[in-house]
Amino acid sequence: MILTDQSVKLINMPPGGGVALAKACEFAGRNCYASQDKITEDSYLRFCRSLIDRGHMSPLEFGDLTFDITTTRAVLAEITRHRLASFCVESQRYIQEAKTGDITFVLPEWRNEAAKMEIWKRSMQRSENEYKELIATGAKPEEAREVLPNATACRIIMKANLREWRHIFDLRTSPAAYPQIRTLTKEMLRVAHAEVPGVFDDLYQQHIERN
């Protein structure tokens, strides 16, 4: 049994990185106002912020971010509700979880509560043992997976445009969100804010700096 934390990694960035994404959004947005002649080396920053302030979000659809995410099957069930995103998910049906000897489980948010964690660890170990037993009897991975819990680690490649990421971050980093997805999306927001200037400043201030 392997215990791990959730993780996120930004991948497939274009040449020029997040600045290039913001500039693409500026170019598209300025078409609405026939103001491309006002584009300068750093005008994207002010322009993207003004779009957000005015609620003119459609130009932000011209930039995409792709994350490589490791999380739980419980978070998978929630995050895939965002229909304007694209997902490729590691399959429990075709991939044998224990082929390397151990199954990976993601630690819960309440990992510091010793009594609860003792029960949780026993449950994870039991699930791993039963999964391996089923495989040993000749069961297919799609059959053996029935005994695996929501805490089983899951790798997701997820892409969405900047407008949709703003929606996801605003919704999933709020105090009302499921704690595990809140922790995950707050880290994604930190990464997105650092990489794409001008697009996530307000959300970062609201959900990271003030919380």
C-alpha positions as CSV (number, residue, x, y, z in Angstrom):
1,M,0.0,0.0,0.0
2,I,1.3,3.4,-1.0
3,L,0.0,6.6,0.5
4,T,0.4,9.9,-1.3
5,D,-0.8,13.5,-1.5
6,Q,-2.8,15.0,-4.4
7,S,-0.6,16.7,-7.0
8,V,-1.0,19.0,-10.0
9,K,1.4,19.8,-12.9
10,L,0.8,22.3,-15.7
11,I,1.6,20.8,-19.1
12,N,1.5,21.6,-22.8
13,M,2.2,25.3,-22.4
14,P,2.7,27.1,-25.7
15,P,6.0,28.9,-26.6
16,G,5.8,32.1,-24.6
17,G,4.0,30.4,-21.8
18,G,1.1,32.0,-20.0
19,V,1.9,35.4,-21.4
20,A,1.3,34.1,-24.9
21,L,-2.1,32.8,-23.7
22,A,-3.1,36.2,-22.3
23,K,-1.9,37.9,-25.5
24,A,-4.1,35.6,-27.6
25,C,-7.1,36.5,-25.4
26,E,-6.2,40.2,-25.8
27,F,-6.0,39.9,-29.6
28,A,-9.3,38.2,-29.8
29,G,-11.0,40.6,-27.4
30,R,-9.7,43.7,-29.2
31,N,-11.4,42.5,-32.4
32,C,-14.7,43.3,-30.7
33,Y,-13.6,46.9,-30.4
34,A,-11.4,47.2,-33.6
35,S,-8.6,48.3,-31.3
36,Q,-5.7,45.9,-32.3
37,D,-3.7,49.1,-33.0
38,K,-3.5,49.7,-29.3
39,I,-1.7,46.4,-28.6
40,T,1.7,46.9,-27.0
41,E,4.2,44.5,-25.4
42,D,2.4,44.6,-22.1
43,S,-1.1,45.9,-22.9
44,Y,-2.5,42.4,-22.5
45,L,-2.2,42.7,-18.7
46,R,-4.4,45.8,-18.4
47,F,-6.8,44.6,-21.2
48,C,-7.5,41.2,-19.7
49,R,-8.1,42.7,-16.3
50,S,-10.5,45.2,-17.8
51,L,-12.4,42.4,-19.6
52,I,-12.9,40.6,-16.3
53,D,-14.0,43.8,-14.5
54,R,-16.6,44.4,-17.2
55,G,-17.8,40.8,-17.3
56,H,-16.7,40.4,-20.9
57,M,-15.4,36.8,-20.6
58,S,-15.7,35.3,-24.1
59,P,-12.2,36.4,-25.2
60,L,-10.8,34.3,-22.4
61,E,-12.0,31.2,-24.3
62,F,-9.0,31.7,-26.7
63,G,-6.5,30.4,-24.2
64,D,-6.3,26.8,-22.7
65,L,-4.6,25.3,-19.7
66,T,-3.9,21.6,-19.3
67,F,-3.1,20.0,-15.9
68,D,-1.8,16.6,-15.1
69,I,-3.6,15.8,-11.9
70,T,-3.3,13.0,-9.3
71,T,-6.3,12.8,-7.0
72,T,-9.0,10.5,-5.7
73,R,-11.9,8.8,-7.5
74,A,-14.2,10.9,-5.3
75,V,-12.7,14.1,-6.7
76,L,-12.9,12.6,-10.2
77,A,-16.6,12.3,-9.7
78,E,-17.0,16.0,-8.9
79,I,-14.5,17.6,-11.3
80,T,-15.8,15.8,-14.3
81,R,-19.1,17.6,-13.8
82,H,-17.5,20.6,-15.5
83,R,-18.8,19.9,-19.1
84,L,-16.7,22.6,-20.8
85,A,-13.5,20.8,-19.9
86,S,-11.8,17.9,-21.6
87,F,-10.6,14.8,-19.6
88,C,-8.5,11.7,-20.2
89,V,-8.7,9.5,-17.1
90,E,-6.5,6.5,-16.1
91,S,-8.8,3.5,-16.6
92,Q,-9.4,1.1,-13.7
93,R,-11.1,-1.2,-16.3
94,Y,-8.0,-1.8,-18.4
95,I,-5.1,-1.0,-16.0
96,Q,-4.3,-3.5,-13.2
97,E,-3.9,-1.4,-10.1
98,A,-1.6,-3.8,-8.3
99,K,0.7,-4.7,-11.2
100,T,3.6,-3.0,-9.5
101,G,2.9,-4.7,-6.2
102,D,1.1,-2.0,-4.3
103,I,-2.0,0.2,-4.8
104,T,-1.7,3.9,-4.3
105,F,-4.3,5.7,-2.1
106,V,-4.5,9.5,-1.6
107,L,-4.4,10.7,2.0
108,P,-7.6,12.3,3.2
109,E,-7.9,15.9,4.4
110,W,-8.3,14.7,8.0
111,R,-5.0,12.8,8.0
112,N,-4.0,14.3,11.4
113,E,-6.9,12.7,13.3
114,A,-5.2,9.6,14.6
115,A,-8.2,7.5,15.5
116,K,-10.0,8.0,12.2
117,M,-6.8,7.4,10.3
118,E,-6.2,4.1,12.0
119,I,-9.6,2.9,10.6
120,W,-8.9,4.4,7.2
121,K,-5.6,2.7,6.8
122,R,-7.0,-0.7,7.8
123,S,-9.8,-0.2,5.2
124,M,-7.3,0.7,2.5
125,Q,-5.1,-2.3,3.3
126,R,-8.1,-4.6,3.3
127,S,-9.2,-3.3,-0.1
128,E,-5.8,-3.8,-1.6
129,N,-5.6,-7.3,-0.2
130,E,-9.0,-8.2,-1.6
131,Y,-8.2,-6.7,-5.0
132,K,-5.0,-8.8,-5.2
133,E,-7.0,-11.9,-4.2
134,L,-9.5,-11.3,-7.0
135,I,-6.7,-10.8,-9.6
136,A,-5.1,-14.0,-8.4
137,T,-8.3,-15.9,-9.0
138,G,-8.2,-14.7,-12.7
139,A,-10.5,-11.8,-12.3
140,K,-10.1,-9.0,-14.8
141,P,-9.2,-5.5,-13.6
142,E,-12.7,-4.3,-14.5
143,E,-14.0,-7.0,-12.1
144,A,-11.5,-6.5,-9.3
145,R,-11.9,-2.8,-9.2
146,E,-15.4,-3.2,-7.5
147,V,-13.7,-3.6,-4.1
148,L,-11.6,-0.4,-4.4
149,P,-12.6,2.7,-2.4
150,N,-13.0,6.4,-3.4
151,A,-9.5,7.1,-2.0
152,T,-7.8,5.1,-4.8
153,A,-5.4,7.4,-6.6
154,C,-6.5,8.5,-10.0
155,R,-4.5,10.3,-12.7
156,I,-6.4,12.8,-14.9
157,I,-5.3,15.0,-17.8
158,M,-7.7,17.9,-17.8
159,K,-7.9,20.8,-20.3
160,A,-10.2,23.9,-20.2
161,N,-10.1,27.4,-21.5
162,L,-9.3,30.3,-19.2
163,R,-12.9,31.3,-18.9
164,E,-13.9,27.9,-17.7
165,W,-10.9,27.6,-15.3
166,R,-12.1,30.9,-13.7
167,H,-15.5,29.3,-13.2
168,I,-14.0,26.1,-11.8
169,F,-11.7,28.0,-9.4
170,D,-14.4,30.3,-8.2
171,L,-16.7,27.4,-7.5
172,R,-14.4,24.8,-6.2
173,T,-12.1,26.9,-4.0
174,S,-15.0,28.3,-1.9
175,P,-15.4,27.2,1.7
176,A,-18.6,25.4,0.7
177,A,-16.6,23.0,-1.6
178,Y,-15.7,19.4,-0.8
179,P,-12.5,19.8,1.2
180,Q,-10.4,17.5,-1.0
181,I,-11.3,19.2,-4.2
182,R,-10.9,22.6,-2.6
183,T,-7.3,21.8,-1.6
184,L,-6.6,20.5,-5.2
185,T,-8.1,23.5,-7.0
186,K,-6.5,26.0,-4.7
187,E,-3.1,24.6,-5.7
188,M,-4.2,24.7,-9.4
189,L,-5.2,28.4,-8.9
190,R,-1.8,29.2,-7.4
191,V,-0.1,27.7,-10.5
192,A,-2.5,29.3,-13.0
193,H,-2.1,32.7,-11.3
194,A,1.7,32.5,-11.4
195,E,1.7,31.4,-15.0
196,V,-1.0,33.5,-16.7
197,P,-0.7,37.2,-15.6
198,G,-3.8,39.3,-15.4
199,V,-6.4,36.5,-15.8
200,F,-6.7,35.1,-12.2
201,D,-5.6,38.0,-10.1
202,D,-9.1,38.7,-8.5
203,L,-9.7,35.0,-7.8
204,Y,-6.3,34.6,-6.2
205,Q,-6.9,37.6,-4.0
206,Q,-10.3,36.3,-3.0
207,H,-9.7,32.6,-2.5
208,I,-5.9,32.4,-1.6
209,E,-4.8,35.6,-0.1
210,R,-7.9,36.2,2.0
211,N,-8.3,32.6,3.2
